[in-house]
Amino acid sequence: MQNAEQPAVAPGQLLAAIDLGSNSFHMVVARLEQGELKPVEVMSEKVQLAAGLNADKMLDEDAQQRAFDCLSRFAQRIQDLPRDAVRITGTNALREARNSQEICEQVERILGVSLEIISGREEARLIFLGVSHSQPDNHGRRLVVDIGGGSTECIIGERFEALELESLHIGCVSYTQQFFADGKISKSRFKAAETAAMQELQSIRGRYKQLGWTSNVGSSGTVKAINNACTALGLSNDMITAQALQALRDKILQYDHTDEIDIDTIKPERCAVLPAGIAILSAIFQTLDIDQMSFSDGALREGLLYEMAGRLRHEDVRERTISALMQRYHVDIAQANRVETTALLALAQAKKDWQLEHESYHDMLSWAARTHEIGLTISNSQYHKHSAYLLAHSDLPGFTNLDQLLLGTLARGHRRKFPKEEFKQLPKRLQEPYRQLCILLRLAVILHRNRSINRPPAFSIEAEERQLTLRFPDGWLENHPLTLADMEVEQQLLANIDYQLQVS
């Protein structure tokens, strides 16, 4: 969610994607030219954020400082870009951290852009998108493996569409802490790490093997380092083979400590997590019966860039996600469209005075209106709570964790008592705007409570700081006593959150 005053980005301008990984932070700046992204600058720093997670799942001060120092350097490069031209995502370490909200606030102060913490499966989808754009376009199924610092993503897809997505809790930093914490290398430690990874991979082996694929691609730092090591040692030529991976494993086991690892092309800081990375990749090769794997330069940040480019061309995966959600939960589409139309008409009149002019508010209100009744599939009783849970906890491609929380909160608040506490769980800067969006959604729902195909009357809205005046044509409310009664109840409910609703 970006700041409302920022202009939309136009084709031809620079776009920037920043990936706050559990091991490394990456930034790619690229120019969109005729639908293609041309990188103009790439920056990468090994921050090892996951190494700062303590037993209480709190990121310690040292890890935070490393992160903020790195982002301060990134900030200089993007300071002149429109805010809508920049996306920043956080992955496994920030998903795990209990103090991630505080970190998000500091990141926004440094960069002026909101940090989006994405789910594991959303991370996997974006990785596949980035890899697919960097590989030859073919019609065969592709397995993509991305070993990060705290998680490993495995995806099967075809062309640019992911068919199977999984994010597993195995990563080169977390496994280094678990199996190689003191840097010592031994056959038993390596075997323990490999076995642990294979146990995690068993959960996907059956369905992945059943679906099948024709090519294997690895992405990000761990696979790149292993590929480079195999090439430097003459074990393979620009391709990781099962035989080369085994030989590299044997080579690493000749060292007693990670500090002793000396392989051309492998930086000292990468050596510390290399044994864990090799153990994980070896487990993947064995579990999924892989003979060889190529490397892709494209990964999460490239996926972010192409996602932004797609939105510029109005190819927004979030629209497809909402349509699929409506279909899955058998939404009354005509009713959803009626509520959406009325809610957006209300927003059009109130947005200037309530400072809801950014397109993100329009989009979120639209999507909430279309999905607010999905909970009816579970039960009519308290269905708004079921809707909120489904929106907040389902895998919704294209949506961040915060986006899903916002959608769920709007659905939760669309009827009955206004849920004060739920809105207090939102970031402070979004609490008031989303209370206001929810009020507009509530009014739209009231006006379509009878589910009639007839349009509501032309109405006018005047918004002030904590007041909304809703006017109908003369005599209309008197001829619709149930709506009048609903509005009178709504006045009382909104008064509980210090909003005044006037209806005439």
Secondary structure as GFF3:
##gff-version 3
##sequence-region A 1 504
A	DSSP	beta_strand	14	20	.	.	.	ID=ss1
A	DSSP	beta_strand	24	33	.	.	.	ID=ss2
A	DSSP	beta_strand	36	46	.	.	.	ID=ss3
A	DSSP	three_ten_helix	49	52	.	.	.	ID=ss4
A	DSSP	alpha_helix	61	78	.	.	.	ID=ss5
A	DSSP	three_ten_helix	83	85	.	.	.	ID=ss6
A	DSSP	beta_strand	86	90	.	.	.	ID=ss7
A	DSSP	alpha_helix	92	96	.	.	.	ID=ss8
A	DSSP	alpha_helix	100	111	.	.	.	ID=ss9
A	DSSP	beta_strand	115	117	.	.	.	ID=ss10
A	DSSP	alpha_helix	120	134	.	.	.	ID=ss11
A	DSSP	beta_strand	141	147	.	.	.	ID=ss12
A	DSSP	beta_strand	152	158	.	.	.	ID=ss13
A	DSSP	beta_strand	161	168	.	.	.	ID=ss14
A	DSSP	alpha_helix	172	179	.	.	.	ID=ss15
A	DSSP	alpha_helix	187	211	.	.	.	ID=ss16
A	DSSP	beta_strand	215	219	.	.	.	ID=ss17
A	DSSP	alpha_helix	220	232	.	.	.	ID=ss18
A	DSSP	beta_strand	240	241	.	.	.	ID=ss19
A	DSSP	alpha_helix	242	252	.	.	.	ID=ss20
A	DSSP	three_ten_helix	258	260	.	.	.	ID=ss21
A	DSSP	alpha_helix	268	271	.	.	.	ID=ss22
A	DSSP	alpha_helix	274	287	.	.	.	ID=ss23
A	DSSP	beta_strand	292	296	.	.	.	ID=ss24
A	DSSP	alpha_helix	300	312	.	.	.	ID=ss25
A	DSSP	alpha_helix	317	328	.	.	.	ID=ss26
A	DSSP	alpha_helix	333	354	.	.	.	ID=ss27
A	DSSP	alpha_helix	359	371	.	.	.	ID=ss28
A	DSSP	three_ten_helix	374	377	.	.	.	ID=ss29
A	DSSP	alpha_helix	383	393	.	.	.	ID=ss30
A	DSSP	alpha_helix	401	412	.	.	.	ID=ss31
A	DSSP	alpha_helix	420	424	.	.	.	ID=ss32
A	DSSP	alpha_helix	428	447	.	.	.	ID=ss33
A	DSSP	beta_strand	460	464	.	.	.	ID=ss34
A	DSSP	beta_strand	467	471	.	.	.	ID=ss35
A	DSSP	alpha_helix	481	495	.	.	.	ID=ss36
A	DSSP	beta_strand	500	503	.	.	.	ID=ss37
###
